[in-house]
Amino acid sequence: MQDDTLTGTLSSVDVATKENLENLVKVGEELLIKPVSRVNLATGVFEPINKMTNEEALRKYK
């Protein structure tokens, strides 16, 4: 999973403040409820590939 919409300190690997880490947890939790998707190589846009959420997919392949 990845999120290409992160900006500012959320997109930096160098900011380990408590606030930033808590915000990263929120981002991760939001990613779990999004549908499984992949990048359309022709458009560069993420497109859902089925009705399964990322959380459901992770549980399935656990």
Backbone atoms as SQL, in Angstrom:
CREATE TABLE atoms (id INTEGER PRIMARY KEY, chain TEXT, resi INTEGER, resn TEXT, atom TEXT, x REAL, y REAL, z REAL);
INSERT INTO atoms VALUES
  (1, 'A', 1, 'MET', 'N', 0.833, -1.172, 0.000),
  (2, 'A', 1, 'MET', 'CA', 0.000, 0.000, 0.000),
  (3, 'A', 1, 'MET', 'C', 0.878, 1.234, 0.000),
  (4, 'A', 2, 'GLN', 'N', 0.382, 2.237, -0.645),
  (5, 'A', 2, 'GLN', 'CA', 1.077, 3.512, -0.601),
  (6, 'A', 2, 'GLN', 'C', 0.075, 4.635, -0.780),
  (7, 'A', 3, 'ASP', 'N', 0.483, 5.803, -0.343),
  (8, 'A', 3, 'ASP', 'CA', -0.362, 6.979, -0.457),
  (9, 'A', 3, 'ASP', 'C', 0.473, 8.077, -1.088),
  (10, 'A', 4, 'ASP', 'N', 0.157, 8.428, -2.322),
  (11, 'A', 4, 'ASP', 'CA', 0.945, 9.433, -3.019),
  (12, 'A', 4, 'ASP', 'C', 0.449, 10.851, -2.752),
  (13, 'A', 5, 'THR', 'N', -0.452, 11.022, -1.777),
  (14, 'A', 5, 'THR', 'CA', -0.987, 12.345, -1.465),
  (15, 'A', 5, 'THR', 'C', -0.356, 12.964, -0.223),
  (16, 'A', 6, 'LEU', 'N', 0.607, 12.295, 0.385),
  (17, 'A', 6, 'LEU', 'CA', 1.247, 12.838, 1.586),
  (18, 'A', 6, 'LEU', 'C', 2.057, 14.077, 1.246),
  (19, 'A', 7, 'THR', 'N', 1.954, 15.083, 2.115),
  (20, 'A', 7, 'THR', 'CA', 2.707, 16.322, 1.909),
  (21, 'A', 7, 'THR', 'C', 3.336, 16.751, 3.227),
  (22, 'A', 8, 'GLY', 'N', 4.237, 17.713, 3.136),
  (23, 'A', 8, 'GLY', 'CA', 4.859, 18.272, 4.333),
  (24, 'A', 8, 'GLY', 'C', 5.591, 17.232, 5.155),
  (25, 'A', 9, 'THR', 'N', 5.461, 17.337, 6.477),
  (26, 'A', 9, 'THR', 'CA', 6.195, 16.434, 7.374),
  (27, 'A', 9, 'THR', 'C', 5.710, 14.994, 7.265),
  (28, 'A', 10, 'LEU', 'N', 4.472, 14.792, 6.826),
  (29, 'A', 10, 'LEU', 'CA', 3.986, 13.417, 6.678),
  (30, 'A', 10, 'LEU', 'C', 4.754, 12.658, 5.606),
  (31, 'A', 11, 'SER', 'N', 5.269, 13.371, 4.627),
  (32, 'A', 11, 'SER', 'CA', 5.985, 12.710, 3.541),
  (33, 'A', 11, 'SER', 'C', 7.486, 12.585, 3.812),
  (34, 'A', 12, 'SER', 'N', 7.946, 13.109, 4.932),
  (35, 'A', 12, 'SER', 'CA', 9.363, 13.078, 5.268),
  (36, 'A', 12, 'SER', 'C', 9.680, 11.876, 6.160),
  (37, 'A', 13, 'VAL', 'N', 10.789, 11.243, 5.890),
  (38, 'A', 13, 'VAL', 'CA', 11.223, 10.126, 6.741),
  (39, 'A', 13, 'VAL', 'C', 12.080, 10.613, 7.905),
  (40, 'A', 14, 'ASP', 'N', 12.325, 11.919, 7.965),
  (41, 'A', 14, 'ASP', 'CA', 13.207, 12.485, 8.987),
  (42, 'A', 14, 'ASP', 'C', 12.486, 13.104, 10.177),
  (43, 'A', 15, 'VAL', 'N', 11.157, 13.135, 10.173),
  (44, 'A', 15, 'VAL', 'CA', 10.427, 13.819, 11.239),
  (45, 'A', 15, 'VAL', 'C', 9.762, 12.768, 12.138),
  (46, 'A', 16, 'ALA', 'N', 10.367, 12.545, 13.293),
  (47, 'A', 16, 'ALA', 'CA', 9.871, 11.518, 14.212),
  (48, 'A', 16, 'ALA', 'C', 9.274, 12.140, 15.466),
  (49, 'A', 17, 'THR', 'N', 8.603, 13.274, 15.310),
  (50, 'A', 17, 'THR', 'CA', 7.957, 13.891, 16.472),
  (51, 'A', 17, 'THR', 'C', 6.721, 13.085, 16.837),
  (52, 'A', 18, 'LYS', 'N', 6.291, 13.218, 18.060),
  (53, 'A', 18, 'LYS', 'CA', 5.101, 12.506, 18.516),
  (54, 'A', 18, 'LYS', 'C', 3.895, 12.877, 17.654),
  (55, 'A', 19, 'GLU', 'N', 3.750, 14.159, 17.358),
  (56, 'A', 19, 'GLU', 'CA', 2.616, 14.629, 16.546),
  (57, 'A', 19, 'GLU', 'C', 2.642, 14.012, 15.148),
  (58, 'A', 20, 'ASN', 'N', 3.806, 13.996, 14.515),
  (59, 'A', 20, 'ASN', 'CA', 3.899, 13.448, 13.169),
  (60, 'A', 20, 'ASN', 'C', 3.633, 11.944, 13.160),
  (61, 'A', 21, 'LEU', 'N', 4.163, 11.244, 14.143),
  (62, 'A', 21, 'LEU', 'CA', 3.930, 9.801, 14.213),
  (63, 'A', 21, 'LEU', 'C', 2.456, 9.490, 14.445),
  (64, 'A', 22, 'GLU', 'N', 1.783, 10.277, 15.265),
  (65, 'A', 22, 'GLU', 'CA', 0.346, 10.090, 15.480),
  (66, 'A', 22, 'GLU', 'C', -0.429, 10.358, 14.191),
  (67, 'A', 23, 'ASN', 'N', -0.002, 11.375, 13.446),
  (68, 'A', 23, 'ASN', 'CA', -0.657, 11.666, 12.172),
  (69, 'A', 23, 'ASN', 'C', -0.430, 10.544, 11.156),
  (70, 'A', 24, 'LEU', 'N', 0.752, 9.935, 11.181),
  (71, 'A', 24, 'LEU', 'CA', 1.029, 8.811, 10.292),
  (72, 'A', 24, 'LEU', 'C', 0.155, 7.607, 10.634),
  (73, 'A', 25, 'VAL', 'N', -0.121, 7.401, 11.906),
  (74, 'A', 25, 'VAL', 'CA', -1.032, 6.323, 12.311),
  (75, 'A', 25, 'VAL', 'C', -2.408, 6.573, 11.711),
  (76, 'A', 26, 'LYS', 'N', -2.872, 7.817, 11.754),
  (77, 'A', 26, 'LYS', 'CA', -4.170, 8.162, 11.172),
  (78, 'A', 26, 'LYS', 'C', -4.188, 7.895, 9.671),
  (79, 'A', 27, 'VAL', 'N', -3.102, 8.257, 8.999),
  (80, 'A', 27, 'VAL', 'CA', -2.996, 8.006, 7.557),
  (81, 'A', 27, 'VAL', 'C', -3.084, 6.507, 7.282),
  (82, 'A', 28, 'GLY', 'N', -2.386, 5.715, 8.073),
  (83, 'A', 28, 'GLY', 'CA', -2.414, 4.263, 7.912),
  (84, 'A', 28, 'GLY', 'C', -3.799, 3.686, 8.129),
  (85, 'A', 29, 'GLU', 'N', -4.494, 4.176, 9.149),
  (86, 'A', 29, 'GLU', 'CA', -5.846, 3.702, 9.421),
  (87, 'A', 29, 'GLU', 'C', -6.784, 4.056, 8.269),
  (88, 'A', 30, 'GLU', 'N', -6.600, 5.239, 7.683),
  (89, 'A', 30, 'GLU', 'CA', -7.414, 5.636, 6.539),
  (90, 'A', 30, 'GLU', 'C', -7.106, 4.789, 5.311),
  (91, 'A', 31, 'LEU', 'N', -5.837, 4.410, 5.137),
  (92, 'A', 31, 'LEU', 'CA', -5.466, 3.544, 4.012),
  (93, 'A', 31, 'LEU', 'C', -6.143, 2.177, 4.117),
  (94, 'A', 32, 'LEU', 'N', -6.310, 1.694, 5.329),
  (95, 'A', 32, 'LEU', 'CA', -6.923, 0.381, 5.516),
  (96, 'A', 32, 'LEU', 'C', -8.362, 0.321, 5.016),
  (97, 'A', 33, 'ILE', 'N', -9.079, 1.438, 5.097),
  (98, 'A', 33, 'ILE', 'CA', -10.498, 1.408, 4.693),
  (99, 'A', 33, 'ILE', 'C', -10.697, 1.740, 3.206),
  (100, 'A', 34, 'LYS', 'N', -9.619, 2.084, 2.517),
  (101, 'A', 34, 'LYS', 'CA', -9.717, 2.365, 1.082),
  (102, 'A', 34, 'LYS', 'C', -9.745, 1.059, 0.301),
  (103, 'A', 35, 'PRO', 'N', -10.329, 1.091, -0.904),
  (104, 'A', 35, 'PRO', 'CA', -10.362, -0.124, -1.719),
  (105, 'A', 35, 'PRO', 'C', -8.971, -0.486, -2.242),
  (106, 'A', 36, 'VAL', 'N', -8.757, -1.780, -2.441),
  (107, 'A', 36, 'VAL', 'CA', -7.516, -2.237, -3.059),
  (108, 'A', 36, 'VAL', 'C', -7.452, -1.614, -4.447),
  (109, 'A', 37, 'SER', 'N', -6.298, -1.077, -4.804),
  (110, 'A', 37, 'SER', 'CA', -6.173, -0.418, -6.098),
  (111, 'A', 37, 'SER', 'C', -4.780, -0.634, -6.669),
  (112, 'A', 38, 'ARG', 'N', -4.651, -0.287, -7.932),
  (113, 'A', 38, 'ARG', 'CA', -3.340, -0.339, -8.575),
  (114, 'A', 38, 'ARG', 'C', -3.239, 0.856, -9.524),
  (115, 'A', 39, 'VAL', 'N', -2.019, 1.164, -9.924),
  (116, 'A', 39, 'VAL', 'CA', -1.789, 2.311, -10.791),
  (117, 'A', 39, 'VAL', 'C', -2.058, 1.912, -12.237),
  (118, 'A', 40, 'ASN', 'N', -2.870, 2.697, -12.912),
  (119, 'A', 40, 'ASN', 'CA', -3.061, 2.546, -14.346),
  (120, 'A', 40, 'ASN', 'C', -1.825, 3.143, -14.999),
  (121, 'A', 41, 'LEU', 'N', -1.016, 2.321, -15.653),
  (122, 'A', 41, 'LEU', 'CA', 0.254, 2.792, -16.205),
  (123, 'A', 41, 'LEU', 'C', 0.064, 3.806, -17.333),
  (124, 'A', 42, 'ALA', 'N', -1.071, 3.783, -17.993),
  (125, 'A', 42, 'ALA', 'CA', -1.334, 4.741, -19.074),
  (126, 'A', 42, 'ALA', 'C', -1.664, 6.129, -18.535),
  (127, 'A', 43, 'THR', 'N', -2.341, 6.180, -17.364),
  (128, 'A', 43, 'THR', 'CA', -2.778, 7.469, -16.822),
  (129, 'A', 43, 'THR', 'C', -2.031, 7.888, -15.566),
  (130, 'A', 44, 'GLY', 'N', -1.402, 6.934, -14.879),
  (131, 'A', 44, 'GLY', 'CA', -0.723, 7.238, -13.621),
  (132, 'A', 44, 'GLY', 'C', -1.676, 7.388, -12.447),
  (133, 'A', 45, 'VAL', 'N', -2.948, 7.025, -12.637),
  (134, 'A', 45, 'VAL', 'CA', -3.978, 7.184, -11.612),
  (135, 'A', 45, 'VAL', 'C', -4.245, 5.842, -10.932),
  (136, 'A', 46, 'PHE', 'N', -4.422, 5.874, -9.592),
  (137, 'A', 46, 'PHE', 'CA', -4.797, 4.675, -8.860),
  (138, 'A', 46, 'PHE', 'C', -6.248, 4.338, -9.172),
  (139, 'A', 47, 'GLU', 'N', -6.512, 3.070, -9.514),
  (140, 'A', 47, 'GLU', 'CA', -7.866, 2.627, -9.816),
  (141, 'A', 47, 'GLU', 'C', -8.205, 1.412, -8.960),
  (142, 'A', 48, 'PRO', 'N', -9.413, 1.397, -8.364),
  (143, 'A', 48, 'PRO', 'CA', -9.830, 0.221, -7.584),
  (144, 'A', 48, 'PRO', 'C', -9.854, -1.018, -8.475),
  (145, 'A', 49, 'ILE', 'N', -9.445, -2.169, -7.922),
  (146, 'A', 49, 'ILE', 'CA', -9.449, -3.387, -8.729),
  (147, 'A', 49, 'ILE', 'C', -10.510, -4.383, -8.281),
  (148, 'A', 50, 'ASN', 'N', -11.110, -4.148, -7.126),
  (149, 'A', 50, 'ASN', 'CA', -12.211, -4.997, -6.673),
  (150, 'A', 50, 'ASN', 'C', -12.925, -4.289, -5.528),
  (151, 'A', 51, 'LYS', 'N', -13.880, -4.927, -4.938),
  (152, 'A', 51, 'LYS', 'CA', -14.661, -4.302, -3.863),
  (153, 'A', 51, 'LYS', 'C', -14.034, -4.507, -2.483),
  (154, 'A', 52, 'MET', 'N', -12.873, -5.141, -2.427),
  (155, 'A', 52, 'MET', 'CA', -12.220, -5.451, -1.155),
  (156, 'A', 52, 'MET', 'C', -11.432, -4.236, -0.656),
  (157, 'A', 53, 'THR', 'N', -11.485, -3.994, 0.661),
  (158, 'A', 53, 'THR', 'CA', -10.664, -2.936, 1.243),
  (159, 'A', 53, 'THR', 'C', -9.247, -3.466, 1.461),
  (160, 'A', 54, 'ASN', 'N', -8.313, -2.556, 1.688),
  (161, 'A', 54, 'ASN', 'CA', -6.939, -2.965, 1.984),
  (162, 'A', 54, 'ASN', 'C', -6.887, -3.830, 3.235),
  (163, 'A', 55, 'GLU', 'N', -7.700, -3.498, 4.232),
  (164, 'A', 55, 'GLU', 'CA', -7.732, -4.286, 5.464),
  (165, 'A', 55, 'GLU', 'C', -8.203, -5.714, 5.181),
  (166, 'A', 56, 'GLU', 'N', -9.246, -5.852, 4.390),
  (167, 'A', 56, 'GLU', 'CA', -9.758, -7.187, 4.053),
  (168, 'A', 56, 'GLU', 'C', -8.718, -7.981, 3.267),
  (169, 'A', 57, 'ALA', 'N', -8.023, -7.315, 2.363),
  (170, 'A', 57, 'ALA', 'CA', -6.986, -8.000, 1.576),
  (171, 'A', 57, 'ALA', 'C', -5.847, -8.465, 2.457),
  (172, 'A', 58, 'LEU', 'N', -5.438, -7.628, 3.414),
  (173, 'A', 58, 'LEU', 'CA', -4.361, -8.032, 4.318),
  (174, 'A', 58, 'LEU', 'C', -4.761, -9.222, 5.172),
  (175, 'A', 59, 'ARG', 'N', -6.001, -9.214, 5.632),
  (176, 'A', 59, 'ARG', 'CA', -6.477, -10.347, 6.443),
  (177, 'A', 59, 'ARG', 'C', -6.534, -11.621, 5.600),
  (178, 'A', 60, 'LYS', 'N', -6.933, -11.489, 4.352),
  (179, 'A', 60, 'LYS', 'CA', -7.050, -12.639, 3.459),
  (180, 'A', 60, 'LYS', 'C', -5.696, -13.293, 3.204),
  (181, 'A', 61, 'TYR', 'N', -4.660, -12.484, 3.047),
  (182, 'A', 61, 'TYR', 'CA', -3.342, -13.000, 2.713),
  (183, 'A', 61, 'TYR', 'C', -2.427, -13.158, 3.912),
  (184, 'A', 62, 'LYS', 'N', -2.979, -13.070, 5.093),
  (185, 'A', 62, 'LYS', 'CA', -2.212, -13.182, 6.333),
  (186, 'A', 62, 'LYS', 'C', -1.632, -14.545, 6.531);
